[in-house]
């Protein structure tokens, strides 16, 4: 953990105040999780137990419990003889994240009662505004708010909690793309179209559009992480083919 990351933890503690009596573990988990989500503790950051416990003003036993919870959420990794560091999700994690999102988001659209959704409209407009000013973190934030809001349509606390953990892990995936406006921009209007269909009562169409959306996002992320699949070799004079 370098000086910048240590200073972030100190600032986070100053903002959050001391850990509430008897709640030091969830408090420490929240401070560290927010650091990961905000990109202040980027993928690969090694977290020194001594320095983090000093910065958060919690015991090492408390910190170990907090680390264990965040390892369970796939935000941290523990490597024998090397300690704990912020996770660096790979292609397998992207596939798993999208399987979870596909189940949560399409089911919420299919089974929730259509009604005006001002919070989702606000997320779409915030995404458009961020795009106009080429604010990549702003686009990413607005997009995550939209998708969290979609899952909230289902009215399930457990699904909301699972989606929050999933989106936190997605932040780690997106960290390397935060300076690329072209990644997030096309999805803003797709969000708007899905919302329009849902509010019109066309729930199945909205769910199908979300399915296509998430499949496109998954393929795009995997192309970045693994490289695009090679085009098939073709004989001279034949039509080109790049696979399905």
ZAVEXTOR-393002 format. One record per residue (C-alpha): z, x, y; residue number from 0; residue in one letter. Coordinates in nm, 2 decimals. Each point is the difference from the previous one (the first is absolute). Example, Ala and Ser with C-alpha at 12.3 -4.5 7.8 and 13.67 -1.06 7.14 Angstrom:
// ZAVEXTOR-393002
{z=0.78 | x=1.23 | y=-0.45 | n=0 | res=A}
{z=-0.07 | x=0.14 | y=0.34 | n=1 | res=S}
//
This chain:
// ZAVEXTOR-393002
{z=0.00 | x=0.00 | y=0.00 | n=0 | res=X}
{z=-0.11 | x=0.16 | y=0.33 | n=1 | res=X}
{z=0.15 | x=-0.03 | y=0.34 | n=2 | res=X}
{z=-0.22 | x=-0.30 | y=0.10 | n=3 | res=X}
{z=0.11 | x=-0.20 | y=-0.30 | n=4 | res=X}
{z=0.37 | x=0.10 | y=0.06 | n=5 | res=X}
{z=-0.03 | x=-0.11 | y=0.36 | n=6 | res=X}
{z=-0.14 | x=-0.33 | y=-0.12 | n=7 | res=X}
{z=0.30 | x=-0.06 | y=-0.22 | n=8 | res=X}
{z=0.24 | x=0.09 | y=0.28 | n=9 | res=X}
{z=-0.18 | x=-0.24 | y=0.23 | n=10 | res=X}
{z=-0.01 | x=-0.28 | y=-0.26 | n=11 | res=X}
{z=0.38 | x=0.03 | y=-0.05 | n=12 | res=X}
{z=0.06 | x=0.00 | y=0.37 | n=13 | res=X}
{z=-0.21 | x=-0.33 | y=0.02 | n=14 | res=X}
{z=0.16 | x=-0.16 | y=-0.31 | n=15 | res=X}
{z=0.35 | x=0.11 | y=0.07 | n=16 | res=X}
{z=0.25 | x=0.10 | y=-0.27 | n=17 | res=X}
{z=-0.02 | x=-0.15 | y=-0.35 | n=18 | res=X}
{z=0.19 | x=-0.33 | y=-0.03 | n=19 | res=X}
{z=0.32 | x=0.02 | y=-0.19 | n=20 | res=X}
{z=-0.07 | x=-0.04 | y=-0.37 | n=21 | res=X}
{z=-0.38 | x=-0.01 | y=0.05 | n=22 | res=X}
{z=-0.08 | x=0.37 | y=0.03 | n=23 | res=X}
{z=-0.25 | x=0.00 | y=-0.29 | n=24 | res=X}
{z=-0.22 | x=-0.29 | y=0.12 | n=25 | res=X}
{z=0.02 | x=0.13 | y=0.35 | n=26 | res=X}
{z=-0.12 | x=0.35 | y=-0.10 | n=27 | res=X}
{z=-0.28 | x=-0.16 | y=-0.21 | n=28 | res=X}
{z=-0.12 | x=-0.20 | y=0.30 | n=29 | res=X}
{z=0.00 | x=0.30 | y=0.23 | n=30 | res=X}
{z=-0.20 | x=0.21 | y=-0.24 | n=31 | res=X}
{z=-0.23 | x=-0.28 | y=-0.10 | n=32 | res=X}
{z=-0.08 | x=-0.07 | y=0.37 | n=33 | res=X}
{z=-0.07 | x=0.37 | y=0.05 | n=34 | res=X}
{z=-0.25 | x=-0.01 | y=-0.29 | n=35 | res=X}
{z=-0.16 | x=-0.33 | y=0.12 | n=36 | res=X}
{z=-0.04 | x=0.13 | y=0.36 | n=37 | res=X}
{z=-0.16 | x=0.33 | y=-0.12 | n=38 | res=X}
{z=0.28 | x=0.21 | y=0.14 | n=39 | res=X}
{z=0.08 | x=0.13 | y=-0.35 | n=40 | res=X}
{z=-0.36 | x=0.05 | y=-0.13 | n=41 | res=X}
{z=-0.11 | x=0.04 | y=-0.36 | n=42 | res=X}
{z=0.12 | x=0.33 | y=-0.16 | n=43 | res=X}
{z=0.30 | x=0.04 | y=0.24 | n=44 | res=X}
{z=0.28 | x=0.17 | y=-0.19 | n=45 | res=X}
{z=0.34 | x=-0.16 | y=0.07 | n=46 | res=X}
{z=0.28 | x=0.25 | y=-0.01 | n=47 | res=X}
{z=0.31 | x=-0.17 | y=-0.13 | n=48 | res=X}
{z=0.23 | x=0.21 | y=0.23 | n=49 | res=X}
{z=-0.20 | x=-0.05 | y=0.32 | n=50 | res=X}
{z=-0.07 | x=-0.37 | y=-0.06 | n=51 | res=X}
{z=0.36 | x=-0.08 | y=-0.08 | n=52 | res=X}
{z=0.11 | x=0.19 | y=0.31 | n=53 | res=X}
{z=-0.26 | x=-0.18 | y=0.22 | n=54 | res=X}
{z=0.09 | x=-0.35 | y=-0.13 | n=55 | res=X}
{z=0.38 | x=0.08 | y=0.00 | n=56 | res=X}
{z=0.04 | x=-0.12 | y=-0.36 | n=57 | res=X}
{z=0.14 | x=0.16 | y=-0.31 | n=58 | res=X}
{z=-0.23 | x=0.17 | y=-0.25 | n=59 | res=X}
{z=0.10 | x=-0.25 | y=-0.26 | n=60 | res=X}
{z=-0.11 | x=-0.28 | y=0.23 | n=61 | res=X}
{z=-0.33 | x=0.18 | y=0.08 | n=62 | res=X}
{z=-0.07 | x=0.05 | y=-0.38 | n=63 | res=X}
{z=0.04 | x=-0.37 | y=-0.05 | n=64 | res=X}
{z=-0.24 | x=-0.07 | y=0.29 | n=65 | res=X}
{z=-0.25 | x=0.25 | y=-0.14 | n=66 | res=X}
{z=0.02 | x=-0.17 | y=-0.34 | n=67 | res=X}
{z=-0.08 | x=-0.34 | y=0.15 | n=68 | res=X}
{z=-0.30 | x=0.14 | y=0.20 | n=69 | res=X}
{z=-0.13 | x=0.18 | y=-0.31 | n=70 | res=X}
{z=0.01 | x=-0.34 | y=-0.18 | n=71 | res=X}
{z=-0.21 | x=-0.14 | y=0.29 | n=72 | res=X}
{z=-0.25 | x=0.28 | y=-0.05 | n=73 | res=X}
{z=0.06 | x=0.13 | y=0.35 | n=74 | res=X}
{z=0.17 | x=0.32 | y=-0.11 | n=75 | res=X}
{z=-0.05 | x=0.22 | y=-0.30 | n=76 | res=X}
{z=0.26 | x=0.22 | y=-0.17 | n=77 | res=X}
{z=-0.13 | x=0.32 | y=-0.16 | n=78 | res=X}
{z=0.23 | x=0.21 | y=-0.22 | n=79 | res=X}
{z=0.11 | x=0.32 | y=0.17 | n=80 | res=X}
{z=-0.19 | x=-0.09 | y=0.31 | n=81 | res=X}
{z=0.20 | x=-0.29 | y=0.14 | n=82 | res=X}
{z=-0.12 | x=-0.32 | y=0.17 | n=83 | res=X}
{z=-0.31 | x=-0.05 | y=0.21 | n=84 | res=X}
{z=-0.20 | x=-0.28 | y=0.15 | n=85 | res=X}
{z=-0.25 | x=-0.13 | y=-0.25 | n=86 | res=X}
{z=-0.37 | x=0.07 | y=0.02 | n=87 | res=X}
{z=-0.16 | x=-0.30 | y=-0.17 | n=88 | res=X}
{z=-0.32 | x=0.07 | y=-0.19 | n=89 | res=X}
{z=-0.28 | x=-0.21 | y=-0.16 | n=90 | res=X}
{z=0.22 | x=-0.15 | y=-0.27 | n=91 | res=X}
{z=0.25 | x=-0.12 | y=0.26 | n=92 | res=X}
{z=-0.28 | x=-0.16 | y=0.20 | n=93 | res=X}
{z=-0.12 | x=-0.19 | y=-0.30 | n=94 | res=X}
{z=0.35 | x=-0.12 | y=-0.08 | n=95 | res=X}
{z=0.07 | x=-0.10 | y=0.36 | n=96 | res=X}
{z=-0.32 | x=-0.20 | y=0.02 | n=97 | res=X}
{z=0.08 | x=-0.18 | y=-0.33 | n=98 | res=X}
{z=0.33 | x=-0.11 | y=0.15 | n=99 | res=X}
{z=-0.16 | x=-0.10 | y=0.33 | n=100 | res=X}
{z=-0.28 | x=-0.20 | y=-0.17 | n=101 | res=X}
{z=0.26 | x=-0.21 | y=-0.19 | n=102 | res=X}
{z=0.22 | x=-0.06 | y=0.30 | n=103 | res=X}
{z=-0.25 | x=-0.07 | y=0.27 | n=104 | res=X}
{z=-0.26 | x=-0.21 | y=-0.19 | n=105 | res=X}
{z=0.27 | x=-0.21 | y=-0.15 | n=106 | res=X}
{z=0.16 | x=-0.06 | y=0.34 | n=107 | res=X}
{z=-0.33 | x=-0.12 | y=0.14 | n=108 | res=X}
{z=-0.07 | x=-0.22 | y=-0.30 | n=109 | res=X}
{z=0.33 | x=-0.18 | y=-0.03 | n=110 | res=X}
{z=0.13 | x=-0.02 | y=0.36 | n=111 | res=X}
{z=-0.04 | x=-0.32 | y=0.21 | n=112 | res=X}
{z=-0.26 | x=0.06 | y=0.28 | n=113 | res=X}
{z=0.15 | x=-0.01 | y=0.35 | n=114 | res=X}
{z=-0.05 | x=0.17 | y=0.33 | n=115 | res=X}
{z=0.12 | x=0.37 | y=-0.02 | n=116 | res=X}
{z=0.07 | x=0.13 | y=0.35 | n=117 | res=X}
{z=0.15 | x=0.33 | y=-0.14 | n=118 | res=X}
{z=-0.31 | x=0.08 | y=-0.20 | n=119 | res=X}
{z=-0.22 | x=-0.08 | y=0.30 | n=120 | res=X}
{z=0.21 | x=0.24 | y=0.21 | n=121 | res=X}
{z=-0.04 | x=0.27 | y=-0.26 | n=122 | res=X}
{z=-0.38 | x=-0.05 | y=0.01 | n=123 | res=X}
{z=-0.01 | x=0.02 | y=0.38 | n=124 | res=X}
{z=0.23 | x=0.31 | y=0.01 | n=125 | res=X}
{z=-0.24 | x=0.16 | y=-0.25 | n=126 | res=X}
{z=-0.30 | x=-0.08 | y=0.22 | n=127 | res=X}
{z=0.18 | x=0.14 | y=0.31 | n=128 | res=X}
{z=0.09 | x=0.32 | y=-0.18 | n=129 | res=X}
{z=-0.36 | x=0.03 | y=-0.11 | n=130 | res=X}
{z=-0.13 | x=-0.03 | y=0.36 | n=131 | res=X}
{z=0.23 | x=0.29 | y=0.11 | n=132 | res=X}
{z=-0.07 | x=0.20 | y=-0.32 | n=133 | res=X}
{z=0.37 | x=-0.01 | y=-0.10 | n=134 | res=X}
{z=-0.01 | x=0.08 | y=-0.37 | n=135 | res=X}
{z=0.38 | x=-0.04 | y=-0.06 | n=136 | res=X}
{z=-0.01 | x=-0.33 | y=0.19 | n=137 | res=X}
{z=-0.28 | x=-0.13 | y=-0.22 | n=138 | res=X}
{z=0.19 | x=0.11 | y=-0.31 | n=139 | res=X}
{z=0.32 | x=-0.17 | y=0.13 | n=140 | res=X}
{z=-0.18 | x=-0.33 | y=0.08 | n=141 | res=X}
{z=-0.17 | x=0.00 | y=-0.34 | n=142 | res=X}
{z=0.33 | x=0.05 | y=-0.19 | n=143 | res=X}
{z=0.16 | x=-0.28 | y=0.20 | n=144 | res=X}
{z=-0.29 | x=-0.23 | y=-0.09 | n=145 | res=X}
{z=0.03 | x=0.07 | y=-0.38 | n=146 | res=X}
{z=0.38 | x=-0.02 | y=0.01 | n=147 | res=X}
{z=-0.04 | x=-0.34 | y=0.17 | n=148 | res=X}
{z=-0.25 | x=-0.12 | y=-0.26 | n=149 | res=X}
{z=0.26 | x=0.07 | y=-0.28 | n=150 | res=X}
{z=0.27 | x=-0.18 | y=0.21 | n=151 | res=X}
{z=-0.21 | x=-0.32 | y=-0.03 | n=152 | res=X}
{z=0.14 | x=-0.03 | y=-0.35 | n=153 | res=X}
{z=0.36 | x=-0.03 | y=0.12 | n=154 | res=X}
{z=0.14 | x=0.24 | y=-0.26 | n=155 | res=X}
{z=0.26 | x=0.25 | y=0.10 | n=156 | res=X}
{z=-0.07 | x=0.21 | y=-0.31 | n=157 | res=X}
{z=-0.37 | x=0.01 | y=0.06 | n=158 | res=X}
{z=0.07 | x=0.10 | y=0.37 | n=159 | res=X}
{z=0.22 | x=0.28 | y=-0.12 | n=160 | res=X}
{z=-0.26 | x=0.12 | y=-0.25 | n=161 | res=X}
{z=-0.27 | x=-0.01 | y=0.27 | n=162 | res=X}
{z=0.21 | x=0.20 | y=0.25 | n=163 | res=X}
{z=0.05 | x=0.27 | y=-0.26 | n=164 | res=X}
{z=-0.37 | x=0.00 | y=-0.09 | n=165 | res=X}
{z=-0.10 | x=0.02 | y=0.37 | n=166 | res=X}
{z=0.24 | x=0.29 | y=0.06 | n=167 | res=X}
{z=-0.17 | x=0.19 | y=-0.29 | n=168 | res=X}
{z=-0.34 | x=-0.09 | y=0.15 | n=169 | res=X}
{z=0.11 | x=0.17 | y=0.32 | n=170 | res=X}
{z=0.02 | x=0.33 | y=-0.19 | n=171 | res=X}
{z=-0.36 | x=-0.06 | y=-0.13 | n=172 | res=X}
{z=-0.13 | x=-0.07 | y=0.35 | n=173 | res=X}
{z=0.18 | x=0.29 | y=0.16 | n=174 | res=X}
{z=-0.30 | x=0.23 | y=-0.05 | n=175 | res=X}
{z=-0.23 | x=-0.26 | y=0.16 | n=176 | res=X}
{z=0.19 | x=-0.09 | y=0.31 | n=177 | res=X}
{z=-0.25 | x=0.18 | y=0.22 | n=178 | res=X}
{z=-0.30 | x=-0.18 | y=-0.14 | n=179 | res=X}
{z=-0.08 | x=-0.32 | y=0.18 | n=180 | res=X}
{z=-0.29 | x=-0.08 | y=-0.23 | n=181 | res=X}
{z=0.23 | x=-0.07 | y=-0.29 | n=182 | res=X}
{z=0.21 | x=-0.28 | y=0.15 | n=183 | res=X}
{z=-0.25 | x=-0.15 | y=0.24 | n=184 | res=X}
{z=-0.22 | x=-0.20 | y=-0.25 | n=185 | res=X}
{z=0.30 | x=-0.18 | y=-0.14 | n=186 | res=X}
{z=0.11 | x=-0.16 | y=0.32 | n=187 | res=X}
{z=-0.26 | x=-0.27 | y=0.00 | n=188 | res=X}
{z=0.04 | x=-0.05 | y=-0.37 | n=189 | res=X}
{z=0.36 | x=-0.08 | y=0.07 | n=190 | res=X}
{z=-0.12 | x=-0.25 | y=0.26 | n=191 | res=X}
{z=-0.24 | x=-0.17 | y=-0.25 | n=192 | res=X}
{z=0.26 | x=-0.03 | y=-0.27 | n=193 | res=X}
{z=0.24 | x=-0.16 | y=0.25 | n=194 | res=X}
{z=-0.27 | x=-0.24 | y=0.12 | n=195 | res=X}
{z=-0.07 | x=-0.11 | y=-0.36 | n=196 | res=X}
{z=0.37 | x=-0.05 | y=-0.08 | n=197 | res=X}
{z=0.07 | x=-0.21 | y=0.31 | n=198 | res=X}
{z=-0.30 | x=-0.22 | y=-0.08 | n=199 | res=X}
{z=0.15 | x=-0.07 | y=-0.34 | n=200 | res=X}
{z=-0.26 | x=0.20 | y=-0.19 | n=201 | res=X}
{z=0.27 | x=0.19 | y=-0.19 | n=202 | res=X}
{z=-0.21 | x=0.10 | y=-0.30 | n=203 | res=X}
{z=-0.27 | x=0.15 | y=0.22 | n=204 | res=X}
{z=0.27 | x=0.19 | y=0.20 | n=205 | res=X}
{z=0.15 | x=0.14 | y=-0.32 | n=206 | res=X}
{z=-0.35 | x=0.11 | y=-0.12 | n=207 | res=X}
{z=-0.07 | x=0.17 | y=0.33 | n=208 | res=X}
{z=0.34 | x=0.18 | y=-0.03 | n=209 | res=X}
{z=-0.09 | x=0.11 | y=-0.35 | n=210 | res=X}
{z=-0.33 | x=0.15 | y=0.13 | n=211 | res=X}
{z=0.18 | x=0.15 | y=0.29 | n=212 | res=X}
{z=0.26 | x=0.18 | y=-0.21 | n=213 | res=X}
{z=-0.26 | x=0.12 | y=-0.25 | n=214 | res=X}
{z=-0.20 | x=0.15 | y=0.29 | n=215 | res=X}
{z=0.31 | x=0.17 | y=0.14 | n=216 | res=X}
{z=0.09 | x=0.14 | y=-0.34 | n=217 | res=X}
{z=-0.35 | x=0.14 | y=-0.05 | n=218 | res=X}
{z=0.01 | x=0.16 | y=0.35 | n=219 | res=X}
{z=0.33 | x=0.16 | y=-0.06 | n=220 | res=X}
{z=-0.09 | x=0.13 | y=-0.34 | n=221 | res=X}
{z=-0.32 | x=0.15 | y=0.15 | n=222 | res=X}
{z=0.22 | x=0.19 | y=0.25 | n=223 | res=X}
{z=0.24 | x=0.12 | y=-0.27 | n=224 | res=X}
{z=-0.24 | x=0.07 | y=-0.28 | n=225 | res=X}
{z=-0.34 | x=0.02 | y=0.17 | n=226 | res=X}
{z=-0.28 | x=-0.25 | y=-0.05 | n=227 | res=X}
{z=-0.13 | x=-0.04 | y=-0.35 | n=228 | res=X}
{z=-0.32 | x=0.21 | y=-0.05 | n=229 | res=X}
{z=-0.33 | x=-0.18 | y=0.01 | n=230 | res=X}
{z=-0.17 | x=-0.03 | y=-0.34 | n=231 | res=X}
{z=-0.27 | x=0.25 | y=-0.07 | n=232 | res=X}
{z=-0.34 | x=-0.17 | y=0.01 | n=233 | res=X}
{z=-0.34 | x=0.10 | y=-0.12 | n=234 | res=X}
{z=-0.27 | x=0.07 | y=0.25 | n=235 | res=X}
{z=-0.17 | x=-0.32 | y=0.11 | n=236 | res=X}
{z=0.28 | x=-0.23 | y=-0.10 | n=237 | res=X}
{z=0.22 | x=-0.21 | y=0.22 | n=238 | res=X}
{z=0.33 | x=0.15 | y=0.10 | n=239 | res=X}
{z=0.32 | x=-0.13 | y=-0.15 | n=240 | res=X}
{z=0.35 | x=0.07 | y=0.10 | n=241 | res=X}
{z=0.20 | x=-0.20 | y=-0.25 | n=242 | res=X}
{z=0.17 | x=-0.34 | y=0.05 | n=243 | res=X}
//
